[in-house]
Amino acid sequence: MGESKQLLPWRDSTLLGSVIENAFSAAADEIFVVLGAYRNEIQEKIDLSQTIILVNKNWQKGLGSSIALATAVIDEKYQDIDAVLFVLADQPFISHSHLNAIIELYNKEKEAIIITRKDDYRGVPVLFPRKFFSELILLSNDEGAKQIINSNKNQIREVVTHDDITDIDTLESYIALSHKTK
């Protein structure tokens, strides 16, 4: 996009601010924010004081490197955390009620990977229990954790959402979608 999409205006906040607000409204114990490109600008403009900020110096490698970093820090420093729920900054329509539905299913099925499903879409937000941390820590590409999900199909559970799961990857999609919020 040539600029920080996390800082694009969204409702009365920014894309990232809106997603963080939803995360705080969910039943998560801790909120971690992984920053890479534009991190200084993001930290200046968004109040992240109630989150745990992680800086991905290898952000150019893609989403997998951010997942690996967050998981490694949680695995090492937060032994009481038994699962991680990954939420993307560019999916602003995902509601806190959907995040809570994922957490509720995890509380019933502690060994399962919980993914979001809508029509043909299966993906993020996604929750991984601690038993998958060693695999998540090894990620480094831009595909995120798809290979872990695909190689553990018998351990996948789905939470169907009615939320718009669109992620904003272009300025054109941002402009089109931002009109839906007005």
N, C-alpha and C positions, 0 to 999 in steps of 0.2 A: 504493500500500500504506500510505501514511502514515508509513512509516519506511524506513530504508535496507535494501533487500532484500539488498544486497551483504554486510551484516553479520549476516544471519540465520544461526543455527547450522546447520552442515552437517558431518556426520561428526565429526571431531575439530577442525574449523576453522569457517570461515564459507563462504557461497556463493562470495564473491570469493576467499578464501584457497584454497579447494579448486580453483578454476579456475586460479589462478596456479601452484599446485603442479603441476597437470597440464602447464601451459605450460613450467615449468622442467624437467619430465621429458621434454619433446619436444626435437627437434634445432633449436630456434630460437636465433639468435645473440643477440638482445636481447629483453627483455620490456618493453613499454610498457604502462602502465596509465593510462587516461583516466578522470579523476574529475570529477564535477560536483556535483550535490546531495549533501549529507552528506559532502563531501570531508574536512573537518576531523575529523569523527567516524571516518571510515574510516581516515585516516592515523594516528589515535591508537590504533586497535584492531587494525590489520593491519600486519604487518611488510612494508613495501614497499621496504626498503633495497636490495634487489638488482634493483629494477625502475627504469625511467625513468618518472617520474610527469609526466603532462600534465594541466593543469587546463582544463577546458572551461567557460569563463564563460558560454557560450551553451547550456548543457545543456538548457534548456527547449525549444529548437528540435528536440530529438530526436536519434536515433541518427546521422543524416546529418552533423550538426554535429560529433559526436565523431570520426567517420571522417575528415571533412575536416581537423580539427585534427591528428590523429595523422599523417595522410598529409603534410600541409604541413610539419610539424616533421621528419619523416623525410626528405622530399624536400630540405629546406634544409640540415639539419645532419648527416645520415647518408648521404652519397653512396655509401658502400660497401654499403648495403642495397639489394638489387635486387628485393625483393618484400615484401609485408606480408600476414600471415595474421591475419585478424580473428576473435577468439573472444569470445563473450559471457559476462558474469559470471553470467547466469541460466540457463546450460546446464551444470549440474554433472556430468551423466552422460557428457559427451564425454571420451573417454580420450586419454591422451598417444599411444597407439598410432595412433589415428585421425589426430591432428595430424601424427604422423610420416608416415603414409601420404600425406597431402596434400603434405607437403614433398618426399617421395620422388618423387611424380608430377611436381611442379614441376621437380625436378632433371632430369627427362627431357623435359619440355615447358615450356621457359622462357618462352614467349610466351602461354601459356594462363591463363585464369582457372579456378581449381580450386575447385569447390563440393562441399558435402556432400550426399549423396543417401541417403534411406531411404524406401522405398515411394514415396508421392506427394510427399514433402518434398524440396525442393531449396533449399539456402541455407547458412546459417552453421553451422560455420566455413567461411570462404571466403578464398582466397588470390588476391591481385592482383599481377601483375608490375609493375615500375616504369613500363612504357609506359602504364598506366592511371592513374598518379598525378595527372596534370593534370585528369582527369575527377573523381576522388575528392575532390580539393581543393575542387571547386565544390558539393559536396553540402551541403544545409542542412535537409532535411526529416526526417520520422520514418520514412521508408521505407528508410533505409539506402542501399545501393547497388543495389537491385533494377533500377532503370532502366538502369544500366550493364551489368548482367548480361543483361537482356532485349534490349538493343540490340547485343550482341556474342555472340549464340548460337553462331555458328560457331567461336568461340574458347573455348567452355566445355568443360571436362573435369570428370568427376564421380568422386568417391571414395565408394563405397558403404560405409555404416557399419552395424554391428549395435548400436551404442550407442543408448541412449535419447536422442533429440534434443529432448525436451520442454524448453521454456523456462518458467521460473517467473514468471508475471505477476500472480498473485493470492495472497493469503494462504491461500485454500482449496487452491490447487494446491500451494503450499509444504508445507502440513500433510500433504496426501495423499502427496506424493512423499517427504517426509522420513521417512515410515514405511518406505519401500523400502530405506533405508540402514541400518536397525537390524537 
